[in-house]
Amino acid sequence: MQDLFTYADEIGPAKIIHIYEPAAGLKGILVVDNVAMGPAIGGVRIALDVSVNECFRLARAMTFKNAAAGYLMAEANGYLCDPKMPKYQKQQIMRAAAVSLRNEESYIFGPDMGTDEECMAWVRDENGRSVGLPTELAAFFR
């Protein structure tokens, strides 16, 4: 088994959460890297090769990118599944993830590879926390 503390340093990650909901076909990873300035906002990535290492590297890259812009929050969220799956299956997975992370207030869903504004609407239906459009994201940082 991999030691997840190999990723730990003075910046983060604050949390690494594995999500598993077999009824929906959901296998996911959430890495919340840094919440020094508020909840982490970041993209949900759907790909066949999602790993803890990839999610950590994406979250850390976003931490540095957001810090350069004056924000200290970043995360990465990945689901191990086929991005070309049927829409109904993607909806099941997104809704299951939103329910699984309903009480994780340090994280706000956002679109990334394999997800879009419609996916964020499904998340918002389930837990009330998502950003879908660039204007929503910009408004959050004001």
Secondary structure, DSSP 4 states (H G I P E B T S, - for coil): ---GGGG--SS--SEEEEEEETTTTEEEEEEEEE-TTS-EEEEEEEETT--HHHHHHHHHHHHHHHHHTT---EEEEEEES-TTS-HHHHHHHHHHHHHHTTT-TTEEEEE-TT--HHHHHHHHHHHS-B--SHHHHHHHT-
